Amino acid sequence: MLIRTFRLGDYAAIMRIWQETGLDKTETESLDSLAAQLSWDSELVMVAELSGEVVGVVVGTIDGTRAYFYRLAVLPDKQGTGIGRKLVEALENRFRQRGVNRVLIMVNQDNPEILPFYHSLGYELQKYVTLSKKLSSYT
């Protein structure tokens, strides 16, 4: 297995992974968020490749000494094989190289079965509540 930085040719495979894992809210939102991260720091979008096929993806971002990652996904038929773990470890290494001392992630409350995976990587549940609001654009 190869963990590497995103290449433009990976886009279709990443969209497929997000669709198969339910992480694609809308194709436009996926494209916009991916494009924004690529313009910000393309080395923090990492993919897992197995026998020439992109089978996993994670998107990271850094804010000072804190980092975040989101949209970690592995093709359903490859889950449970260590690919997600390798993606997170590779991204954490990139974060360390850039002076990050804390990584934060958000997990959808409708997906509590993923918590043991993150606990096994050393992530701890914090007592914060995240609130959000979608702003409409004014024209």
N, C-alpha and C positions, 0 to 999 in steps of 0.2 A: 504494500500500500504506500502511496506517495501523498504527502500532505504538502500543498503548494499554494502560492498566491493565485488569486483569480486571474483568468485570461478572458479577453472579450469573447472568445469562442465558447466559453463555459455558460454563457447566459441562458441558453435554451435548456441545458441540463439542470441548472439551478432552479429555473421556473418550474420544471417538471417535478423536481424534488419537493419544492414548496407546495405544489398542487397535491402531490400524492400524500403529503404529511399534513395537509390542511392549514399550512402557514401562509397561503396566498389569500389575503383579504380581498384584494382586487388586483388584477394584472397591472393597472396603472399605478396603484400605490406601491406594488412590488418594484416596478421599474423605476419609479421616482425615488424611492428610498435607496435602492441599490445604486442608482446613478449618483445620488448625492454622496453616498459613502465613498464611491469610487473616485469622485472628484476631490473629496476631502483627504482620503488616505487609502489608496487601493491595496496596500500591503496588509491591511487588516481585514480583507475579505479573503478567506481561505477555503480551499476545497480539498476534499479527499478523492483521490483517483485510484481505482482498482482495475487492473488489466485494461487501462486506457479509457475507462468509463468514470465520469464524475458521479460519485455515489453519496457525497455529503458536502455540507457547506456551513460556514459560520461567518457572521458579520460582526466585527468589533469596531469600537470607537474609543477615543481617549479624550478626557477632559481634565487637563492638568495632571495630577498624580493618580487620578481615578480612571478606571476603564470600565467599559460596558460591553457585553456582547448579547446578540439577539439573533433570532432566526436560525438557531442551530437545528439542522435537520439532516437526517440520513434516510436514504431510500428504505421503505418499510421492510423489504426482504433482506436488508443488510443490517438492520437494527439488532443490537445485542451482540455484535461482533467486535466491539472496541473502537469503531470508527469515530463515534461522537467523542469518546474520551480522548482519542488522539488529536482530533480537531481542537478541542478545548485546551489541551496541553500545549499544542503548537502556538495557539493564539496567546496563551498566558506567557510563553517564552518571548514572543514579540513584545508583549506589554512590559515584561521585566527589562528588556533591552532598552526600552524608552523611559525607564524610571517610574513606572506605575507601581504603587504600593497597595492598591485595593481594587478588586474587581467586583462589580455589582451586576446582578442579572434580575430580570423580572420574569416570573412564571405565571401564566394564566391560571386563575383559580379553578377553571374548568379542566385543568390538566394536572391534578395533584399526583398522579401516578409517576410523573417525571421526577418528583422530589428525591426519592432514594438515589437516583442517578447523580444528581447534583450533590447530595450529601456525601456520596462515595468519592467525590472529587474535592471534598473539603469545604464546600459552601454551607453556610449556616443560615437558618431562617432568621430574619431581622423583624423587628416589631414596627415596621413602617406601613403606612397605607399610602398607596399611590392613587392620586386623583388625576384625571385628565379632562380636557375639553377640546373638541374639534372646532377650530375657527374656520368660519366660511370666508371665502375670498370676496373682497369688495371690488366691483367693477364700475 
